[in-house]
Amino acid sequence: MAPGVRVARGSSAYPVRVKYVIVIPDGGADLAVPDLGDRTPFQAAKMPVLDSLARAGRVGVAATTPPKFDAGSDVCSMSLLGYDPARFHTGRAPIEAAALGMTLKPTDWIFRLNLVTAGEPGTPDAGLMLDHSAGAITDAEARTLVADLLAHWRRVAPLDAEGLSLTPGVSYRNILVDHAARDYRTLITTPPHEIPRQPWARSMPRASGASSEHAARLSRLMQASADFLPAHPINRSRRDRGLRPATMAWIWGQGTAPSLPSFHARFGLQGAMITSVDLLAGIAALIGWERLQVPGLTSYHDTDYAAQGRATCEAMDRYDIVCCHVESPDELSHQGDWKAKVEALEAIDRHIMAPLVARLASFGDPASDPAATGWRLLYMPDHYTLTSTRKHDATPVPFLIAGAFIRSAVERPFTESAALSSDLRIERGHELMDYFLNSALAHVRPIAPAARSGITGLNP
């Protein structure tokens, strides 16, 4: 097989009906942790299924964070799924709004609103950002707080709240929309998970020019939330139960509604997404994939990994490509819990990867059986999330591709260091998807040199 090849999609010569699956252990990549013997969680975790796939497949790295972007899940997941953030990204909140099926105008500005735990006056942690998730607050509690907060804003700051709507999402994640056609183009906001245990007042919204007054308006609303939420009955109850209260609303991630070409139009495949978070569900909605609801899924280590594994296996019969996104490694990293992060990676291997690999085997290997359907699997975190800093990091992430016509002359484990030593490097992360779907399949045509400029080490 010639190096760097691509299927001629849509051609009658295309004989291989490959099933594709993507597994995203969100934020799974990390730096060495002293408490793990200077190993990363991937190095420390016992993952026999992933180890076997790595020996049979190819391990490499992809830069999912383009220049001038932060390593956010919105940017990195869009890149991982084959869409260039430089062309299609308009902000994080608009993606999550798509998951909620919200109807928006081109002049609407969409924001993410986190319910967070900030240190309260009179405590040793006063003024610090303690938890971007308000202790993983429940959906029901968050819905009540969001409704009461909007009513409070309209009472105490009617001019600032004019034109705003507030829609609850999942847990601490909510969507704020400004329908008043205000101009936020120069606005700068900060994700709360990027300032753990730092003074939050330094990271309030700021802007220049026409947007400066709008930044001040958002800051006043955030301060009003900090005056109102701590005494709310729900937060008093959470304190009584030893849980973190939602003491503040944090506004960030702004943008306008994006428009993405469908995945089917680009690649000829019908897809489905299994996830517990609106961000990935929103990307799925924007690219024309179906979101599959699975009872028992959460964003944390209490999620039902086995249910997600079963659902992914079952979906393989109905879709050409299925994405299984697991949020828990990222949330555990933001909590600095390296021990539970290792446990989460092991649970993914045991409850998702093991049954999935068994299911994929039933599709056969077209390399030895021309009548077989065949399969390919991509295992890849969207970005690094460091347990040491509790923040995202833009280091190129490791990935593994295994399945039909994927072979490597050098066996590597699936670890960050092994991937960085590989000659398979995707310099523009959004180009990995085309390589995953199409490289080294039968009836191929060479990739033009210009199309390959961001990919090195493509020999299959």
C-alpha positions as CSV (number, residue, x, y, z in Angstrom):
1,M,0.0,0.0,0.0
2,A,1.4,3.4,-1.0
3,P,2.1,5.9,1.8
4,G,-0.6,8.5,2.5
5,V,-3.7,7.2,0.8
6,R,-7.3,8.1,0.9
7,V,-10.6,6.4,-0.2
8,A,-12.3,7.9,-3.1
9,R,-15.6,8.5,-1.3
10,G,-18.7,8.2,-3.3
11,S,-17.0,6.1,-6.0
12,S,-18.6,2.8,-7.1
13,A,-15.2,1.3,-6.6
14,Y,-15.4,1.7,-2.8
15,P,-15.8,-1.9,-1.6
16,V,-15.2,-1.8,2.2
17,R,-18.2,-1.0,4.5
18,V,-16.2,-0.1,7.6
19,K,-17.8,0.5,11.0
20,Y,-16.2,3.3,12.9
21,V,-16.1,4.1,16.6
22,I,-14.5,6.9,18.6
23,V,-13.8,6.7,22.3
24,I,-13.0,10.0,24.0
25,P,-11.7,9.8,27.6
26,D,-12.1,13.6,28.1
27,G,-9.0,15.2,29.6
28,G,-7.3,11.8,30.1
29,A,-3.8,13.0,29.1
30,D,-1.7,14.4,31.8
31,L,1.9,15.1,33.0
32,A,3.7,12.8,35.4
33,V,2.3,12.8,38.9
34,P,4.8,12.4,41.8
35,D,2.3,10.4,43.9
36,L,2.1,7.9,41.0
37,G,5.9,7.4,41.0
38,D,6.3,10.1,38.4
39,R,4.0,8.3,36.0
40,T,1.0,9.8,34.2
41,P,-2.5,8.3,34.9
42,F,-2.3,6.6,31.5
43,Q,1.0,5.0,32.5
44,A,-0.3,4.0,35.9
45,A,-3.7,2.6,34.9
46,K,-4.1,-1.1,34.3
47,M,-5.7,-1.1,30.8
48,P,-5.1,-4.5,29.1
49,V,-7.6,-3.9,26.3
50,L,-6.0,-0.6,25.3
51,D,-2.6,-2.1,25.6
52,S,-3.6,-4.9,23.2
53,L,-5.0,-2.4,20.7
54,A,-1.9,-0.2,20.9
55,R,0.3,-3.2,20.0
56,A,-1.9,-4.0,17.0
57,G,-2.6,-0.5,15.8
58,R,-0.9,2.9,15.5
59,V,-0.1,5.4,18.2
60,G,0.6,9.1,17.4
61,V,-0.1,12.7,18.5
62,A,-2.4,15.4,17.2
63,A,-2.5,19.1,17.9
64,T,-6.1,19.7,18.7
65,T,-5.5,23.2,19.9
66,P,-4.9,25.5,17.0
67,P,-2.7,28.6,17.3
68,K,-4.4,31.6,19.1
69,F,-7.0,29.3,20.7
70,D,-7.1,28.0,24.3
71,A,-7.2,24.3,25.0
72,G,-11.0,24.2,25.8
73,S,-13.1,21.2,25.2
74,D,-15.2,23.1,22.7
75,V,-12.2,23.9,20.5
76,C,-10.4,20.5,21.0
77,S,-13.5,18.3,20.5
78,M,-14.5,20.2,17.4
79,S,-11.0,19.6,16.1
80,L,-11.0,16.0,17.1
81,L,-14.3,15.4,15.1
82,G,-12.8,16.9,12.0
83,Y,-13.9,20.5,12.0
84,D,-11.3,23.3,11.9
85,P,-12.0,25.7,14.8
86,A,-10.4,28.5,12.9
87,R,-13.3,28.2,10.4
88,F,-16.2,27.1,12.5
89,H,-15.8,28.0,16.1
90,T,-17.8,31.0,17.3
91,G,-17.7,30.3,21.0
92,R,-18.4,27.6,23.5
93,A,-21.9,28.6,24.7
94,P,-23.4,28.5,21.2
95,I,-22.4,24.8,20.9
96,E,-24.1,23.9,24.1
97,A,-27.2,25.9,23.2
98,A,-27.5,23.7,20.1
99,A,-27.7,20.7,22.3
100,L,-30.7,22.2,24.1
101,G,-32.4,22.8,20.7
102,M,-32.6,26.6,21.3
103,T,-33.8,28.8,18.5
104,L,-31.5,31.8,18.2
105,K,-31.2,34.8,16.0
106,P,-28.0,35.9,14.3
107,T,-27.9,39.0,16.6
108,D,-28.3,36.9,19.8
109,W,-25.2,36.5,22.0
110,I,-25.0,33.2,23.9
111,F,-23.1,32.7,27.1
112,R,-22.3,29.8,29.4
113,L,-23.3,30.4,33.0
114,N,-21.7,28.2,35.6
115,L,-23.0,27.8,39.1
116,V,-19.7,27.9,41.0
117,T,-18.5,27.8,44.6
118,A,-16.5,30.9,45.5
119,G,-15.0,31.6,48.9
120,E,-17.4,33.6,51.0
121,P,-16.6,36.7,53.0
122,G,-15.3,36.0,56.5
123,T,-13.8,32.7,55.6
124,P,-10.1,31.8,54.9
125,D,-11.0,31.3,51.2
126,A,-12.8,34.6,50.8
127,G,-12.7,35.8,47.2
128,L,-11.2,32.6,45.7
129,M,-12.7,30.3,43.0
130,L,-13.1,27.0,44.8
131,D,-15.1,24.8,42.5
132,H,-16.3,25.5,38.9
133,S,-19.1,22.9,39.3
134,A,-20.6,23.9,42.7
135,G,-19.8,20.5,44.1
136,A,-21.4,18.7,41.1
137,I,-24.8,20.2,41.9
138,T,-27.8,18.2,40.8
139,D,-29.9,19.1,37.8
140,A,-33.0,19.7,40.0
141,E,-31.2,22.0,42.4
142,A,-29.6,24.0,39.5
143,R,-32.9,24.5,37.8
144,T,-34.4,26.1,40.9
145,L,-31.4,28.3,41.5
146,V,-31.3,29.5,37.9
147,A,-35.0,30.4,37.9
148,D,-34.8,32.2,41.2
149,L,-31.6,34.0,40.1
150,L,-33.2,35.4,36.9
151,A,-36.2,36.6,39.0
152,H,-33.8,38.2,41.4
153,W,-31.8,40.0,38.7
154,R,-35.1,41.4,37.2
155,R,-36.0,42.8,40.6
156,V,-32.8,44.4,41.7
157,A,-31.2,45.2,38.3
158,P,-33.9,45.4,35.7
159,L,-31.9,47.5,33.3
160,D,-28.9,45.1,33.4
161,A,-31.2,42.1,33.0
162,E,-33.2,43.5,30.2
163,G,-33.3,41.3,27.2
164,L,-31.7,38.3,29.0
165,S,-33.0,34.7,29.1
166,L,-31.5,31.9,31.2
167,T,-31.9,28.3,30.3
168,P,-30.8,25.4,32.6
169,G,-28.6,22.7,31.1
170,V,-27.0,19.8,32.9
171,S,-25.8,20.2,36.5
172,Y,-23.8,23.4,36.9
173,R,-23.9,24.2,33.2
174,N,-26.5,26.8,32.0
175,I,-27.1,29.0,29.0
176,L,-27.5,32.8,29.2
177,V,-28.7,34.6,26.1
178,D,-28.7,38.3,25.4
179,H,-31.4,39.0,22.9
180,A,-30.9,42.8,22.9
181,A,-28.4,42.9,20.0
182,R,-25.7,44.3,22.2
183,D,-22.1,44.2,20.8
184,Y,-19.8,41.8,22.6
185,R,-17.1,41.4,19.9
186,T,-14.3,42.7,22.1
187,L,-15.4,41.0,25.3
188,I,-12.9,38.8,27.1
189,T,-14.2,36.2,29.6
190,T,-12.4,33.5,31.6
191,P,-13.5,29.9,32.2
192,P,-13.9,29.3,35.9
193,H,-12.0,26.0,35.7
194,E,-8.9,28.0,34.6
195,I,-8.7,29.9,37.9
196,P,-8.9,27.3,40.6
197,R,-8.2,28.8,44.1
198,Q,-7.3,32.1,42.5
199,P,-9.0,35.5,43.2
200,W,-12.1,35.5,40.9
201,A,-12.3,39.3,40.9
202,R,-9.2,39.5,38.7
203,S,-11.0,37.5,36.0
204,M,-14.3,39.3,35.7
205,P,-15.5,40.2,32.1
206,R,-13.6,43.0,30.4
207,A,-13.7,44.7,27.0
208,S,-12.7,47.7,25.1
209,G,-14.7,50.2,23.0
210,A,-18.5,49.7,22.6
211,S,-18.4,46.4,24.6
212,S,-16.9,47.9,27.8
213,E,-20.3,48.9,29.2
214,H,-21.7,45.5,28.4
215,A,-18.7,43.9,30.3
216,A,-19.5,46.1,33.3
217,R,-23.2,45.0,33.0
218,L,-22.2,41.3,33.2
219,S,-19.9,42.0,36.1
220,R,-22.7,43.6,38.0
221,L,-25.0,40.6,37.4
222,M,-22.3,38.3,38.6
223,Q,-21.8,40.3,41.8
224,A,-25.5,40.4,42.3
225,S,-25.6,36.6,42.1
226,A,-22.9,36.4,44.8
227,D,-25.0,38.6,47.0
228,F,-28.1,36.5,46.5
229,L,-27.2,32.8,46.1
230,P,-25.3,32.0,49.3
231,A,-28.5,32.4,51.5
232,H,-30.8,30.5,49.1
233,P,-32.5,27.6,50.9
234,I,-31.0,25.1,48.5
235,N,-27.5,26.3,49.4
236,R,-28.3,26.2,53.1
237,S,-29.4,22.6,52.6
238,R,-26.3,21.7,50.7
239,R,-24.1,23.1,53.5
240,D,-26.1,21.1,56.1
241,R,-25.3,17.9,54.0
242,G,-21.6,18.7,53.8
243,L,-21.8,19.7,50.1
244,R,-20.4,22.7,48.4
245,P,-23.0,25.5,47.8
246,A,-23.5,27.3,44.5
247,T,-22.5,30.8,45.8
248,M,-22.1,32.6,42.5
249,A,-23.1,32.6,38.8
250,W,-20.0,32.8,36.5
251,I,-20.6,34.1,32.9
252,W,-18.2,33.2,30.1
253,G,-17.8,31.4,26.7
254,Q,-19.7,33.9,24.6
255,G,-20.5,33.7,20.9
256,T,-23.1,33.7,18.2
257,A,-24.8,30.8,16.6
258,P,-22.4,28.8,14.3
259,S,-23.1,26.9,11.1
260,L,-21.3,23.7,10.3
261,P,-21.6,21.4,7.3
262,S,-23.0,18.0,8.1
263,F,-20.7,15.1,8.8
264,H,-22.6,13.1,6.2
265,A,-22.1,15.7,3.5
266,R,-18.4,15.7,4.2
267,F,-17.7,12.0,4.8
268,G,-20.8,10.1,3.7
269,L,-21.4,8.6,7.1
270,Q,-24.3,8.7,9.5
271,G,-23.2,9.2,13.1
272,A,-24.3,9.1,16.7
273,M,-23.0,10.6,20.0
274,I,-23.2,9.1,23.5
275,T,-22.3,11.7,26.1
276,S,-23.4,13.1,29.4
277,V,-22.5,16.7,28.6
278,D,-24.2,19.3,26.4
279,L,-21.0,20.5,24.7
280,L,-20.5,17.2,22.9
281,A,-24.2,16.8,22.3
282,G,-24.2,20.3,20.8
283,I,-21.4,19.5,18.4
284,A,-23.3,16.4,17.4
285,A,-26.4,18.4,16.7
286,L,-24.5,20.9,14.6
287,I,-22.9,18.2,12.4
288,G,-26.1,16.2,12.0
289,W,-25.5,13.3,14.4
290,E,-28.1,11.8,16.7
291,R,-27.5,12.0,20.5
292,L,-28.3,8.7,22.1
293,Q,-29.7,9.1,25.7
294,V,-28.4,6.5,28.1
295,P,-29.8,6.3,31.6
296,G,-27.3,6.4,34.4
297,L,-24.7,8.6,32.7
298,T,-23.1,11.5,34.7
299,S,-20.1,13.6,34.2
300,Y,-18.4,12.1,37.2
301,H,-16.9,8.8,38.5
302,D,-20.3,7.7,39.6
303,T,-21.4,7.3,36.0
304,D,-22.6,3.9,34.7
305,Y,-19.6,3.0,32.5
306,A,-21.1,-0.4,31.8
307,A,-24.3,1.1,30.4
308,Q,-22.3,3.4,28.2
309,G,-20.4,0.4,26.9
310,R,-23.5,-1.5,26.1
311,A,-25.1,1.4,24.4
312,T,-22.0,2.0,22.2
313,C,-22.0,-1.7,21.2
314,E,-25.7,-1.6,20.3
315,A,-25.4,1.6,18.3
316,M,-22.8,0.0,16.0
317,D,-25.7,-1.9,14.3
318,R,-27.6,1.3,13.4
319,Y,-24.9,3.9,12.6
320,D,-21.8,4.1,10.4
321,I,-19.8,5.9,13.1
322,V,-20.5,6.1,16.9
323,C,-18.7,8.4,19.3
324,C,-18.5,7.4,23.0
325,H,-17.5,10.4,25.1
326,V,-16.7,9.9,28.8
327,E,-16.4,13.1,30.9
328,S,-15.2,11.7,34.2
329,P,-11.4,11.9,33.7
330,D,-11.7,15.6,32.9
331,E,-13.8,16.4,35.9
332,L,-11.5,14.4,38.2
333,S,-8.5,16.3,36.9
334,H,-10.2,19.6,37.7
335,Q,-10.6,18.3,41.2
336,G,-7.0,17.4,41.4
337,D,-8.0,13.7,42.1
338,W,-5.3,11.7,40.4
339,K,-6.2,8.5,42.2
340,A,-9.8,8.6,40.9
341,K,-8.6,9.6,37.5
342,V,-6.6,6.4,37.3
343,E,-9.7,4.5,38.4
344,A,-11.8,6.2,35.8
345,L,-9.4,5.2,33.0
346,E,-9.4,1.6,34.2
347,A,-13.2,1.6,34.4
348,I,-13.4,2.8,30.8
349,D,-11.1,0.0,29.7
350,R,-13.0,-2.6,31.6
351,H,-16.6,-1.6,31.0
352,I,-16.4,0.2,27.7
353,M,-13.4,-0.9,25.7
354,A,-13.6,-4.7,26.6
355,P,-17.2,-5.2,25.3
356,L,-16.6,-2.8,22.5
357,V,-13.6,-4.7,21.1
358,A,-15.6,-7.9,21.4
359,R,-18.4,-6.4,19.4
360,L,-16.1,-5.0,16.8
361,A,-14.5,-8.4,16.2
362,S,-17.9,-9.6,14.8
363,F,-17.4,-7.2,11.9
364,G,-14.4,-9.2,10.7
365,D,-11.2,-8.2,9.0
366,P,-11.5,-7.2,5.3
367,A,-7.7,-7.7,4.9
368,S,-8.2,-11.5,5.2
369,D,-11.9,-11.7,4.3
370,P,-13.0,-9.5,1.4
371,A,-16.6,-10.1,2.4
372,A,-16.1,-8.7,5.9
373,T,-17.5,-5.3,6.9
374,G,-14.5,-4.4,8.9
375,W,-14.0,-1.8,11.7
376,R,-11.8,1.0,12.9
377,L,-11.4,2.5,16.4
378,L,-10.0,5.9,17.4
379,Y,-9.2,6.3,21.1
380,M,-8.2,9.8,22.0
381,P,-8.5,12.4,24.7
382,D,-9.5,15.8,23.4
383,H,-6.8,17.6,25.5
384,Y,-4.6,17.3,28.5
385,T,-6.1,18.1,31.8
386,L,-3.5,18.4,34.5
387,T,-4.3,17.1,38.0
388,S,-1.3,19.2,39.2
389,T,-2.8,22.5,38.1
390,R,-6.4,21.4,37.6
391,K,-6.3,23.1,34.2
392,H,-6.3,22.2,30.5
393,D,-3.1,22.2,28.6
394,A,-2.5,22.6,24.9
395,T,0.2,19.8,24.5
396,P,-0.6,17.7,21.4
397,V,-2.6,14.7,22.6
398,P,-2.0,11.0,22.1
399,F,-4.3,9.0,19.9
400,L,-4.6,5.3,18.9
401,I,-6.1,4.0,15.7
402,A,-6.7,0.3,15.3
403,G,-8.7,-1.9,12.9
404,A,-8.9,-2.6,9.2
405,F,-5.6,-2.1,7.3
406,I,-4.0,-0.3,10.2
407,R,-0.6,-1.8,11.0
408,S,2.6,-0.4,12.6
409,A,6.1,-1.5,12.2
410,V,6.9,-0.3,15.8
411,E,4.8,-1.4,18.8
412,R,4.1,1.3,21.3
413,P,2.1,1.5,24.5
414,F,-0.7,4.1,24.7
415,T,1.1,6.7,26.8
416,E,1.8,10.3,26.4
417,S,5.6,9.8,26.0
418,A,5.2,6.9,23.6
419,A,2.9,8.9,21.4
420,L,5.2,11.9,21.4
421,S,8.0,9.7,20.2
422,S,6.0,8.4,17.2
423,D,6.5,9.5,13.7
424,L,2.8,9.8,13.2
425,R,2.1,13.5,14.0
426,I,-1.0,15.4,13.0
427,E,0.0,19.1,13.0
428,R,-3.6,20.3,12.4
429,G,-5.8,18.2,14.6
430,H,-8.9,18.5,12.5
431,E,-7.1,16.6,9.7
432,L,-6.9,13.4,11.8
433,M,-10.5,12.5,11.1
434,D,-10.0,12.1,7.4
435,Y,-6.9,10.0,8.0
436,F,-8.8,7.8,10.5
437,L,-11.7,7.3,8.2
438,N,-9.9,6.8,4.9
439,S,-6.3,6.0,5.1
440,A,-5.0,2.7,3.7
441,L,-8.4,1.3,2.6
442,A,-8.9,-0.5,-0.7
443,H,-9.4,1.2,-4.0
444,V,-7.6,4.4,-3.1
445,R,-6.1,7.4,-4.8
446,P,-3.0,9.3,-3.6
447,I,-3.4,12.4,-1.4
448,A,-2.3,15.5,-3.2
449,P,0.9,17.0,-1.5
450,A,-1.0,20.2,-0.5
451,A,-3.6,18.1,1.3
452,R,-0.9,16.2,3.2
453,S,1.1,19.2,4.4
454,G,-0.1,19.0,8.0
455,I,0.3,15.2,8.4
456,T,3.6,13.4,8.8
457,G,4.5,9.8,9.2
458,L,1.5,8.4,7.2
459,N,2.9,5.1,6.1
460,P,0.3,2.6,7.1
